[in-house]
């Protein structure tokens, strides 16, 4: 049965799963990003957003860690991706109201 | 200045923006998915999830349309992507507890 090639949206969802797993699987609980794993993820995948500033990364972790267990589960990770995507969307497409 | 190639996570965020814009920009408000645009998006990009069943698509739209304005903005669209990603993550990685 020929496998239909995934759509752009399906590839994006696959990427989210693969990237989270790549970093969450490095140590400890494979379903959560530890502080160290999150820092490695941010400095590798989203360095342009944090300029590799540990203080910025730690603050982001605190805000994202909704259940304060010191780790980020997949939903908390998606909130980060969503937050960045909305910020980019607003910056690129939503013109600021004219004064 | 050589443009560093985007990371997998950055490409994914770019895709989310591009796909949303591709469908939201077809008619009416370019920053929102109308019911028709959402149906076209689902039947093109995520047909494997809905089997192109209009009733399924309409039910999803109602649940996603948090502010009930009959359209989906980018945040409501991201909630869909996040919901599907979490469902896939749980199905693939989170083994159901042994009875």
Backbone of each chain as ProteinMPNN parsed JSONL, in Angstrom:
{"seq_chain_A": "XXXXXXXXXXXXXXXXXXXXXXXXXXXXXXXXXXXXXXXXXXXXXXXXXXXXXXXXXXXXXXXXXXXXXXXXXXXXXXXXXXXXXXXXXXXXXXXXXXX", "coords_chain_A": {"N_chain_A": [[0.871, -1.167, 0.0], [0.805, 2.045, -1.076], [2.437, 4.568, 0.603], [1.0, 7.599, 1.214], [2.554, 10.714, 0.742], [3.421, 12.746, 3.56], [1.556, 15.693, 4.484], [2.358, 19.249, 4.649], [1.511, 20.179, 7.109], [1.241, 17.797, 8.559], [3.904, 16.966, 8.526], [4.964, 18.935, 10.116], [3.773, 18.459, 12.622], [4.882, 15.96, 13.1], [7.538, 16.734, 13.323], [7.467, 18.285, 15.662], [6.958, 16.299, 17.555], [9.245, 14.693, 17.186], [11.414, 16.406, 17.706], [10.93, 17.175, 20.38], [11.155, 14.656, 21.58], [13.807, 14.013, 20.985], [15.291, 15.69, 22.656], [14.124, 15.385, 25.184], [14.607, 12.786, 25.679], [17.202, 12.483, 26.549], [18.133, 12.303, 29.19], [17.077, 11.04, 32.406], [13.546, 11.268, 32.877], [11.958, 10.235, 30.01], [9.792, 11.479, 28.933], [9.735, 14.054, 29.587], [11.208, 17.333, 29.637], [14.125, 18.06, 31.257], [15.653, 20.681, 33.259], [18.226, 20.99, 32.287], [18.081, 19.656, 29.824], [16.199, 21.283, 28.561], [17.617, 23.654, 28.362], [19.659, 22.863, 26.623], [18.091, 22.282, 24.375], [17.001, 24.862, 23.804], [19.331, 26.354, 23.295], [20.26, 25.092, 21.077], [18.168, 24.728, 19.187], [16.651, 27.07, 19.214], [18.299, 29.269, 19.446], [18.481, 31.759, 18.325], [16.489, 33.157, 19.482], [17.093, 33.379, 22.165], [19.648, 34.169, 22.447], [21.4, 32.628, 23.741], [21.424, 33.206, 26.442], [21.627, 32.298, 29.71], [20.042, 33.248, 31.79], [17.75, 34.194, 30.571], [16.769, 31.831, 29.478], [16.273, 30.335, 31.805], [14.283, 31.896, 33.013], [12.259, 31.607, 31.116], [11.756, 28.895, 31.366], [10.712, 28.745, 33.95], [8.308, 30.159, 33.603], [7.016, 28.535, 31.799], [6.756, 26.139, 33.095], [4.173, 25.037, 34.233], [3.02, 23.269, 36.14], [4.935, 23.344, 38.005], [6.942, 21.333, 38.428], [9.546, 21.321, 37.93], [10.243, 20.415, 35.497], [9.526, 20.134, 31.908], [6.612, 19.063, 30.397], [5.164, 17.556, 27.408], [2.923, 19.1, 26.628], [3.448, 21.542, 27.931], [5.767, 22.209, 26.579], [4.695, 22.568, 24.01], [3.244, 24.866, 24.474], [5.246, 26.727, 24.536], [6.186, 26.682, 21.845], [3.858, 27.492, 20.579], [3.534, 30.037, 21.701], [5.765, 31.41, 20.672], [5.21, 31.205, 17.949], [2.809, 32.678, 17.753], [3.76, 35.173, 18.53], [5.506, 35.707, 16.381], [3.665, 35.677, 14.29], [2.006, 37.832, 14.968], [3.882, 39.872, 14.828], [4.657, 39.793, 12.159], [2.317, 39.891, 10.624], [0.119, 41.137, 11.799], [-0.589, 44.304, 11.544], [0.526, 47.005, 13.558], [-1.913, 49.114, 15.202], [-2.773, 52.163, 13.556], [-1.467, 55.282, 14.813]], "CA_chain_A": [[0.0, 0.0, 0.0], [1.769, 3.151, -1.199], [2.196, 5.514, 1.688], [0.848, 8.959, 0.696], [3.548, 11.525, 1.449], [2.741, 13.6, 4.532], [1.354, 17.1, 4.121], [3.231, 20.156, 5.399], [1.02, 20.228, 8.496], [1.594, 16.51, 9.186], [5.368, 16.973, 8.753], [5.22, 19.864, 11.233], [3.396, 17.748, 13.852], [5.924, 14.921, 13.282], [8.74, 17.435, 13.797], [7.279, 18.664, 17.073], [7.126, 15.06, 18.339], [10.632, 14.208, 17.063], [12.334, 17.336, 18.382], [10.728, 17.039, 21.834], [11.698, 13.346, 22.008], [15.268, 14.055, 20.846], [15.909, 16.361, 23.815], [13.571, 14.842, 26.441], [15.109, 11.425, 25.86], [18.638, 12.468, 26.819], [18.404, 11.838, 30.568], [15.903, 11.006, 33.298], [12.222, 10.935, 32.333], [11.965, 10.441, 28.555], [8.592, 12.212, 28.501], [9.821, 15.428, 30.098], [12.476, 18.06, 29.475], [14.705, 18.584, 32.501], [16.174, 22.042, 33.059], [19.427, 20.893, 31.44], [17.636, 19.299, 28.464], [15.527, 22.453, 27.991], [18.663, 24.627, 28.0], [20.308, 22.347, 25.396], [17.12, 22.488, 23.285], [16.902, 26.289, 23.467], [20.604, 26.841, 22.725], [20.492, 24.424, 19.789], [17.056, 24.88, 18.241], [16.059, 28.421, 19.204], [19.34, 30.176, 19.961], [18.272, 33.129, 17.825], [15.511, 33.836, 20.351], [17.56, 33.578, 23.552], [21.05, 34.619, 22.404], [22.089, 31.7, 24.65], [21.517, 33.841, 27.765], [21.049, 31.347, 30.661], [19.006, 33.879, 32.63], [16.54, 34.234, 29.741], [16.272, 30.451, 29.363], [15.717, 29.934, 33.113], [12.998, 32.619, 33.211], [11.266, 30.973, 30.227], [11.425, 27.579, 31.953], [9.829, 28.984, 35.112], [6.972, 30.569, 33.123], [6.387, 27.429, 31.066], [6.576, 24.999, 34.002], [2.884, 25.379, 34.869], [2.759, 22.466, 37.354], [6.111, 23.559, 38.872], [7.639, 20.085, 38.816], [10.952, 21.481, 37.556], [10.452, 19.831, 34.169], [8.472, 20.532, 30.964], [6.033, 17.949, 29.639], [4.967, 17.888, 25.984], [1.953, 20.21, 26.516], [4.143, 22.777, 28.316], [6.669, 22.469, 25.447], [3.886, 23.109, 22.9], [2.879, 26.247, 24.807], [6.399, 27.546, 24.104], [6.155, 26.78, 20.377], [2.681, 28.301, 20.243], [3.805, 31.417, 22.095], [6.702, 31.996, 19.7], [4.515, 31.308, 16.649], [1.861, 33.803, 17.826], [4.568, 36.408, 18.538], [5.976, 35.92, 15.003], [2.472, 35.973, 13.489], [1.584, 39.215, 15.264], [4.92, 40.813, 14.359], [4.739, 39.773, 10.7], [1.066, 40.064, 9.872], [-0.881, 42.01, 12.417], [-0.009, 45.66, 11.6], [0.122, 47.753, 14.762], [-2.938, 50.121, 14.844], [-2.183, 53.49, 13.262], [-1.695, 56.208, 15.952]], "C_chain_A": [[0.92, 1.232, 0.0], [1.413, 4.194, -0.146], [2.149, 6.915, 1.073], [1.83, 9.845, 1.458], [2.817, 12.505, 2.373], [2.587, 15.03, 4.015], [2.288, 17.964, 4.977], [2.82, 20.185, 6.869], [1.379, 18.927, 9.234], [3.093, 16.468, 9.475], [5.704, 17.846, 9.967], [4.891, 19.159, 12.56], [4.434, 16.663, 14.144], [7.197, 15.561, 13.845], [8.631, 17.786, 15.265], [7.508, 17.445, 17.967], [8.599, 14.652, 18.362], [11.595, 15.1, 17.835], [12.184, 17.207, 19.897], [11.387, 15.756, 22.332], [13.224, 13.343, 21.981], [15.92, 14.655, 22.093], [15.405, 15.767, 25.133], [14.154, 13.464, 26.746], [16.557, 11.341, 26.281], [18.956, 11.968, 28.215], [17.071, 11.776, 31.326], [14.639, 10.587, 32.578], [12.164, 11.277, 30.838], [10.765, 11.255, 28.06], [8.609, 13.648, 29.001], [11.196, 16.029, 29.825], [12.937, 18.523, 30.849], [15.229, 19.986, 32.195], [17.368, 22.007, 32.086], [19.031, 20.589, 29.974], [16.988, 20.49, 27.783], [16.552, 23.488, 27.54], [19.377, 24.175, 26.715], [19.404, 22.557, 24.195], [17.118, 23.955, 22.841], [18.18, 26.769, 22.78], [20.912, 26.204, 21.378], [19.43, 24.788, 18.768], [16.533, 26.313, 18.133], [17.029, 29.47, 19.751], [19.081, 31.618, 19.504], [17.297, 33.899, 18.716], [16.104, 34.174, 21.713], [18.977, 34.13, 23.605], [21.882, 33.812, 23.42], [22.307, 32.301, 26.035], [20.83, 32.929, 28.794], [19.918, 31.95, 31.495], [17.685, 33.91, 31.863], [15.91, 32.843, 29.698], [15.633, 30.001, 30.679], [14.373, 30.605, 33.37], [11.9, 31.965, 32.361], [10.806, 29.655, 30.831], [10.442, 27.766, 33.097], [8.414, 29.289, 34.635], [6.247, 29.396, 32.466], [6.006, 26.264, 31.984], [5.336, 25.2, 34.87], [2.666, 24.561, 36.15], [3.97, 22.477, 38.303], [6.759, 22.265, 39.34], [9.113, 20.143, 38.378], [11.282, 20.869, 36.216], [9.348, 20.343, 33.235], [7.939, 19.285, 30.279], [5.707, 18.436, 28.23], [3.996, 19.053, 25.815], [2.623, 21.543, 26.866], [5.128, 23.182, 27.221], [5.887, 23.094, 24.285], [3.449, 24.542, 23.178], [3.997, 27.206, 24.401], [6.349, 27.763, 22.594], [5.006, 27.685, 19.945], [2.923, 29.776, 20.549], [4.728, 32.119, 21.112], [6.008, 32.192, 18.354], [3.547, 32.486, 16.649], [2.634, 35.125, 17.798], [5.053, 36.725, 17.117], [4.802, 36.341, 14.115], [2.05, 37.426, 13.677], [2.6, 40.209, 14.701], [4.895, 40.915, 12.833], [3.454, 40.252, 10.035], [0.097, 41.053, 10.483], [-0.26, 43.395, 12.528], [-0.443, 46.321, 12.914], [-0.906, 48.827, 14.365], [-2.283, 51.485, 14.603], [-2.49, 54.443, 14.416], [-2.783, 57.226, 15.639]], "O_chain_A": [[1.699, 1.444, 0.929], [0.269, 4.632, -0.024], [3.129, 7.371, 0.484], [1.933, 9.746, 2.681], [1.754, 13.025, 2.036], [3.391, 15.506, 3.213], [2.926, 17.472, 5.908], [3.669, 20.212, 7.76], [1.774, 18.961, 10.399], [3.512, 15.997, 10.532], [6.609, 17.534, 10.741], [5.659, 19.26, 13.517], [4.823, 16.467, 15.295], [7.847, 15.002, 14.729], [9.581, 17.609, 16.027], [8.165, 17.54, 19.003], [9.139, 14.308, 19.413], [12.483, 14.611, 18.532], [13.179, 17.137, 20.619], [12.078, 15.749, 23.351], [13.862, 12.744, 22.846], [16.97, 14.189, 22.536], [16.168, 15.655, 26.092], [14.195, 13.028, 27.897], [17.105, 10.242, 26.369], [19.954, 11.273, 28.406], [16.08, 12.386, 30.925], [14.654, 9.662, 31.766], [12.3, 12.436, 30.446], [10.729, 11.669, 26.902], [7.626, 14.375, 28.861], [12.206, 15.326, 29.788], [12.241, 19.28, 31.526], [15.249, 20.423, 31.045], [17.505, 22.854, 31.203], [19.565, 21.175, 29.033], [17.181, 20.709, 26.587], [16.4, 24.118, 26.494], [19.663, 24.987, 25.835], [19.865, 22.957, 23.125], [17.221, 24.251, 21.651], [18.119, 27.506, 21.796], [21.734, 26.719, 20.62], [19.744, 25.117, 17.624], [16.033, 26.719, 17.084], [16.631, 30.422, 20.422], [19.418, 32.572, 20.206], [17.277, 35.13, 18.71], [15.68, 35.136, 22.353], [19.459, 34.515, 24.67], [22.927, 34.267, 23.888], [23.265, 31.948, 26.724], [19.607, 32.789, 28.775], [18.964, 31.263, 31.859], [16.623, 33.678, 32.442], [14.699, 32.685, 29.856], [14.581, 29.363, 30.675], [13.442, 29.98, 33.877], [10.768, 31.79, 32.814], [9.618, 29.334, 30.813], [9.458, 27.035, 33.204], [7.44, 28.762, 35.174], [5.026, 29.275, 32.562], [5.075, 25.51, 31.704], [5.427, 25.489, 36.063], [2.179, 25.099, 37.144], [4.019, 21.719, 39.272], [7.088, 22.121, 40.518], [9.83, 19.145, 38.448], [12.448, 20.801, 35.826], [8.358, 20.912, 33.694], [8.693, 18.536, 29.658], [5.948, 19.598, 27.901], [4.208, 19.908, 24.956], [2.402, 22.55, 26.192], [5.305, 24.372, 26.961], [6.36, 24.038, 23.653], [3.297, 25.343, 22.255], [3.746, 28.336, 23.981], [6.457, 28.895, 22.122], [5.159, 28.531, 19.064], [2.564, 30.652, 19.762], [4.509, 33.277, 20.759], [6.191, 33.217, 17.698], [3.465, 33.218, 15.663], [2.225, 36.078, 17.134], [5.015, 37.881, 16.696], [4.931, 37.247, 13.292], [1.777, 38.15, 12.72], [2.229, 41.253, 14.165], [5.088, 41.996, 12.278], [3.492, 40.935, 9.011], [-0.655, 41.724, 9.776], [0.496, 43.667, 13.46], [-1.597, 46.219, 13.33], [-0.783, 49.402, 13.284], [-1.379, 51.903, 15.327], [-3.601, 54.445, 14.947], [-3.097, 58.071, 16.478]]}, "seq_chain_B": "XXXXXXXXXXXXXXXXXXXXXXXXXXXXXXXXXXXXXXXXXXXXXXXXXXXXXXXXXXXXXXXXXXXXXXXXXXXXXXXXXXXXXXXXXXXXXXXXXXX", "coords_chain_B": {"N_chain_B": [[26.25, 38.704, 4.81], [26.119, 35.493, 5.915], [23.208, 33.626, 5.788], [22.242, 31.746, 8.45], [21.137, 28.401, 8.244], [17.744, 27.546, 8.944], [16.726, 25.94, 12.012], [15.232, 22.687, 12.795], [13.073, 23.163, 14.472], [12.616, 25.885, 14.051], [11.915, 25.809, 11.338], [9.554, 24.436, 11.581], [7.909, 26.235, 12.986], [7.829, 28.262, 11.095], [6.436, 26.893, 9.115], [3.934, 26.544, 10.336], [3.026, 29.176, 10.402], [3.011, 29.749, 7.637], [1.261, 27.823, 6.546], [-1.15, 28.413, 7.865], [-1.551, 31.009, 6.906], [-1.791, 30.523, 4.176], [-4.295, 29.334, 3.912], [-6.033, 30.97, 5.406], [-5.874, 33.257, 4.002], [-7.483, 33.117, 1.776], [-10.088, 34.1, 1.473], [-12.216, 36.807, 2.617], [-11.414, 37.838, 5.929], [-8.014, 38.032, 6.286], [-6.618, 37.178, 8.467], [-7.945, 35.247, 9.719], [-9.505, 31.993, 9.769], [-12.193, 31.164, 7.845], [-15.275, 29.269, 8.01], [-15.429, 27.825, 5.655], [-12.827, 28.015, 4.678], [-11.515, 26.665, 6.72], [-12.566, 24.115, 6.408], [-11.507, 23.478, 3.887], [-8.793, 23.519, 4.534], [-8.659, 21.392, 6.426], [-9.489, 19.191, 4.858], [-7.495, 19.115, 3.035], [-4.96, 19.25, 4.288], [-5.127, 17.698, 6.634], [-6.579, 15.411, 6.104], [-6.403, 12.752, 6.714], [-7.124, 12.642, 9.314], [-9.783, 13.351, 9.479], [-11.168, 12.011, 7.59], [-12.503, 13.355, 5.701], [-15.045, 13.979, 6.517], [-17.742, 16.039, 6.685], [-19.305, 16.547, 8.947], [-17.686, 15.881, 11.088], [-15.667, 17.786, 10.763], [-17.099, 20.17, 11.11], [-17.905, 19.907, 13.782], [-15.419, 19.965, 15.023], [-14.645, 22.58, 14.412], [-16.518, 24.074, 15.863], [-15.775, 23.442, 18.475], [-13.216, 24.467, 18.552], [-13.56, 27.137, 18.088], [-13.303, 29.328, 20.176], [-14.052, 31.973, 20.897], [-16.418, 32.102, 19.632], [-16.915, 33.419, 17.131], [-17.412, 32.461, 14.721], [-15.24, 32.028, 13.2], [-11.726, 31.009, 12.921], [-9.02, 32.161, 14.699], [-5.408, 32.682, 14.698], [-4.375, 31.691, 17.135], [-6.439, 29.968, 17.98], [-6.282, 28.136, 15.906], [-3.725, 27.098, 16.418], [-4.278, 25.743, 18.746], [-5.615, 23.56, 17.754], [-3.564, 22.224, 16.309], [-1.842, 21.699, 18.404], [-3.463, 20.055, 19.985], [-3.777, 17.781, 18.346], [-1.107, 17.02, 18.144], [-0.507, 16.383, 20.836], [-2.278, 14.251, 21.188], [-1.17, 12.397, 19.382], [1.351, 12.134, 20.542], [0.725, 11.017, 23.037], [-0.437, 8.633, 22.195], [1.666, 7.385, 20.884], [3.831, 7.362, 22.664], [3.227, 7.43, 25.382], [2.773, 4.802, 27.237], [-0.192, 3.003, 27.937], [-1.241, 2.575, 31.349], [-0.315, -0.476, 32.974], [-2.78, -3.012, 33.469]], "CA_chain_B": [[26.149, 37.938, 6.046], [25.52, 34.231, 5.45], [22.021, 33.339, 6.586], [22.341, 30.399, 9.022], [19.91, 27.71, 7.843], [16.861, 27.413, 10.102], [16.692, 24.638, 12.697], [13.991, 21.961, 12.557], [12.015, 23.841, 15.232], [12.318, 27.146, 13.359], [11.179, 25.459, 10.097], [8.201, 24.028, 11.978], [7.169, 27.469, 13.31], [7.598, 28.922, 9.793], [5.381, 26.139, 8.436], [2.641, 26.85, 10.976], [2.64, 30.512, 9.92], [2.759, 29.705, 6.187], [0.056, 27.03, 6.255], [-2.319, 29.189, 8.326], [-1.74, 32.149, 5.994], [-2.198, 30.013, 2.866], [-5.732, 29.047, 3.912], [-6.778, 32.114, 5.943], [-5.812, 34.361, 3.049], [-8.228, 32.827, 0.562], [-11.26, 34.986, 1.342], [-12.56, 37.553, 3.826], [-10.359, 38.31, 6.842], [-6.773, 37.266, 6.028], [-6.027, 36.724, 9.733], [-8.83, 34.242, 10.315], [-10.027, 30.926, 8.913], [-13.656, 31.051, 7.821], [-15.697, 27.862, 8.064], [-15.09, 27.227, 4.348], [-11.359, 27.899, 4.621], [-11.12, 25.618, 7.669], [-12.917, 22.827, 5.788], [-10.507, 23.233, 2.821], [-7.538, 23.185, 5.238], [-8.748, 20.048, 7.024], [-9.596, 18.168, 3.804], [-6.248, 19.092, 2.256], [-3.771, 19.062, 5.135], [-5.307, 16.712, 7.706], [-7.685, 14.528, 5.677], [-6.275, 11.431, 7.364], [-7.736, 12.681, 10.653], [-11.231, 13.612, 9.453], [-11.776, 11.207, 6.52], [-13.283, 14.336, 4.904], [-16.45, 13.94, 6.972], [-18.094, 17.42, 7.034], [-19.846, 16.645, 10.315], [-16.517, 15.879, 11.989], [-14.982, 19.08, 10.609], [-17.933, 21.22, 11.724], [-17.835, 19.739, 15.251], [-14.091, 20.458, 15.446], [-14.663, 24.052, 14.303], [-17.291, 24.613, 17.002], [-14.993, 23.271, 19.713], [-12.008, 25.303, 18.484], [-13.951, 28.547, 17.98], [-13.5, 29.679, 21.597], [-14.804, 33.235, 21.066], [-17.675, 31.934, 18.875], [-17.154, 34.449, 16.101], [-17.64, 31.755, 13.455], [-13.965, 31.926, 12.481], [-10.623, 30.592, 13.794], [-7.809, 32.987, 14.582], [-4.182, 31.864, 14.685], [-4.249, 30.981, 18.424], [-7.388, 28.847, 17.959], [-5.678, 27.177, 14.952], [-2.612, 26.424, 17.105], [-4.857, 24.803, 19.707], [-5.899, 22.341, 16.972], [-2.288, 21.544, 16.036], [-1.366, 21.2, 19.699], [-4.323, 18.94, 20.404], [-3.432, 16.606, 17.528], [0.261, 16.611, 18.516], [-0.572, 15.714, 22.151], [-2.941, 12.951, 20.978], [-0.178, 11.512, 18.75], [2.409, 11.887, 21.543], [0.2, 10.071, 24.039], [-0.675, 7.334, 21.55], [2.945, 6.774, 20.475], [4.907, 7.281, 23.671], [2.778, 7.227, 26.76], [2.109, 3.486, 27.308], [-1.301, 2.965, 28.911], [-0.834, 1.871, 32.589], [-0.643, -1.92, 32.928], [-3.949, -3.271, 34.355]], "C_chain_B": [[25.41, 36.624, 5.704], [24.353, 33.888, 6.388], [22.157, 31.898, 7.101], [21.05, 29.663, 8.675], [19.075, 27.441, 9.101], [16.942, 26.014, 10.714], [15.352, 23.962, 12.4], [12.823, 22.672, 13.254], [11.624, 25.156, 14.543], [11.54, 26.862, 12.079], [9.737, 25.106, 10.439], [7.351, 25.284, 12.266], [6.854, 28.219, 12.02], [6.451, 28.218, 9.044], [4.007, 26.466, 9.012], [2.122, 28.196, 10.475], [2.213, 30.439, 8.449], [1.463, 28.958, 5.875], [-1.186, 27.817, 6.674], [-2.625, 30.303, 7.33], [-2.272, 31.691, 4.64], [-3.717, 29.793, 2.801], [-6.548, 30.241, 4.408], [-6.848, 33.25, 4.933], [-6.679, 34.173, 1.826], [-9.443, 33.737, 0.389], [-11.443, 35.746, 2.665], [-11.338, 37.997, 4.609], [-9.112, 37.426, 6.702], [-6.148, 36.714, 7.305], [-6.901, 35.675, 10.414], [-9.253, 33.19, 9.29], [-11.549, 30.95, 8.995], [-13.99, 29.558, 7.861], [-15.255, 27.137, 6.785], [-13.574, 27.01, 4.236], [-10.871, 26.783, 5.544], [-11.411, 24.235, 7.078], [-11.902, 22.47, 4.703], [-9.184, 22.82, 3.447], [-7.586, 21.742, 5.735], [-8.737, 18.965, 5.932], [-8.337, 18.067, 2.961], [-5.071, 18.661, 3.118], [-3.918, 17.932, 6.156], [-6.451, 15.74, 7.387], [-7.616, 13.183, 6.4], [-6.945, 11.427, 8.737], [-9.256, 12.765, 10.571], [-11.963, 12.736, 8.44], [-12.737, 12.062, 5.693], [-14.761, 14.319, 5.273], [-16.838, 15.352, 7.431], [-18.614, 17.566, 8.463], [-18.71, 16.694, 11.33], [-15.843, 17.249, 11.966], [-15.787, 20.191, 11.288], [-17.88, 21.134, 13.25], [-16.499, 20.267, 15.775], [-14.074, 21.975, 15.459], [-15.376, 24.648, 15.514], [-16.457, 24.564, 18.266], [-13.785, 24.21, 19.733], [-12.341, 26.791, 18.545], [-14.332, 29.094, 19.356], [-14.32, 30.963, 21.736], [-16.073, 33.256, 20.211], [-17.933, 33.049, 17.88], [-17.294, 33.783, 14.722], [-16.39, 31.619, 12.612], [-12.892, 31.444, 13.461], [-9.458, 31.541, 13.608], [-6.591, 32.086, 14.763], [-4.031, 31.079, 15.992], [-5.199, 29.766, 18.452], [-6.894, 27.744, 17.012], [-4.556, 26.4, 15.644], [-3.127, 25.43, 18.145], [-5.194, 23.474, 19.018], [-4.609, 21.548, 16.768], [-1.749, 20.922, 17.33], [-2.151, 19.987, 20.157], [-3.998, 17.659, 19.646], [-2.045, 16.089, 17.927], [0.248, 15.872, 19.855], [-1.221, 14.339, 22.004], [-1.954, 11.949, 20.362], [0.905, 11.129, 19.766], [1.945, 10.83, 22.535], [0.037, 8.684, 23.429], [0.656, 6.612, 21.28], [3.834, 6.468, 21.654], [4.419, 6.949, 25.064], [2.049, 5.887, 26.812], [0.953, 3.566, 28.31], [-0.848, 2.164, 30.142], [-1.251, 0.405, 32.519], [-1.797, -2.175, 33.895], [-3.495, -3.963, 35.65]], "O_chain_B": [[24.258, 36.634, 5.27], [24.501, 33.867, 7.61], [22.185, 30.951, 6.316], [19.969, 30.239, 8.796], [19.611, 27.15, 10.171], [17.196, 25.033, 10.016], [14.45, 24.576, 11.831], [11.727, 22.772, 12.701], [10.443, 25.493, 14.464], [10.602, 27.59, 11.758], [8.813, 25.429, 9.692], [6.203, 25.369, 11.829], [5.755, 28.749, 11.857], [5.61, 28.868, 8.423], [3.038, 26.641, 8.272], [0.94, 28.343, 10.163], [1.185, 30.996, 8.065], [0.666, 29.4, 5.047], [-2.162, 27.882, 5.927], [-3.776, 30.524, 6.953], [-3.095, 32.369, 4.025], [-4.343, 30.034, 1.769], [-7.635, 30.501, 3.893], [-7.743, 34.094, 4.985], [-6.624, 34.994, 0.911], [-9.785, 34.102, -0.736], [-10.888, 35.363, 3.695], [-10.355, 38.471, 4.039], [-9.158, 36.225, 6.968], [-5.249, 35.876, 7.242], [-6.63, 35.265, 11.542], [-9.344, 33.471, 8.095], [-12.126, 30.779, 10.069], [-13.109, 28.704, 7.759], [-14.777, 26.003, 6.825], [-13.11, 25.971, 3.767], [-9.942, 26.048, 5.209], [-10.616, 23.307, 7.223], [-11.48, 21.319, 4.595], [-8.524, 21.897, 2.97], [-6.663, 20.964, 5.493], [-8.058, 17.947, 6.069], [-8.124, 17.078, 2.26], [-4.279, 17.807, 2.718], [-2.932, 17.282, 6.504], [-7.187, 15.309, 8.275], [-8.642, 12.557, 6.664], [-7.293, 10.372, 9.267], [-9.952, 12.309, 11.478], [-13.193, 12.7, 8.408], [-13.664, 11.548, 5.067], [-15.621, 14.609, 4.441], [-16.332, 15.825, 8.449], [-18.387, 18.589, 9.11], [-18.76, 17.446, 12.303], [-15.495, 17.801, 13.01], [-15.218, 21.051, 11.961], [-17.818, 22.156, 13.932], [-16.438, 20.921, 16.816], [-13.558, 22.591, 16.391], [-14.895, 25.608, 16.116], [-16.428, 25.522, 19.038], [-13.379, 24.689, 20.791], [-11.53, 27.605, 18.987], [-15.507, 29.296, 19.662], [-15.192, 31.041, 22.601], [-16.723, 34.293, 20.078], [-19.047, 33.567, 17.796], [-17.294, 34.458, 13.694], [-16.442, 31.165, 11.469], [-13.101, 31.46, 14.674], [-8.961, 31.712, 12.495], [-6.726, 30.878, 14.956], [-3.604, 29.925, 15.967], [-4.816, 28.68, 18.889], [-7.07, 26.558, 17.291], [-4.448, 25.185, 15.477], [-2.497, 24.404, 18.398], [-5.075, 22.405, 19.616], [-4.567, 20.345, 17.025], [-1.271, 19.787, 17.347], [-1.583, 19.013, 20.652], [-3.949, 16.578, 20.234], [-1.83, 14.881, 18.036], [0.916, 14.848, 20.001], [-0.773, 13.371, 22.619], [-1.908, 10.79, 20.773], [1.322, 9.973, 19.848], [2.664, 9.877, 22.835], [0.337, 7.678, 24.072], [0.756, 5.394, 21.429], [4.52, 5.445, 21.67], [5.104, 6.274, 25.832], [0.865, 5.81, 26.482], [1.101, 4.129, 29.395], [-0.139, 1.17, 29.991], [-2.352, 0.07, 32.083], [-1.814, -1.637, 35.002], [-4.322, -4.26, 36.513]]}, "name": "protein", "num_of_chains": 2, "seq": "XXXXXXXXXXXXXXXXXXXXXXXXXXXXXXXXXXXXXXXXXXXXXXXXXXXXXXXXXXXXXXXXXXXXXXXXXXXXXXXXXXXXXXXXXXXXXXXXXXXXXXXXXXXXXXXXXXXXXXXXXXXXXXXXXXXXXXXXXXXXXXXXXXXXXXXXXXXXXXXXXXXXXXXXXXXXXXXXXXXXXXXXXXXXXXXXXXXXXX"}
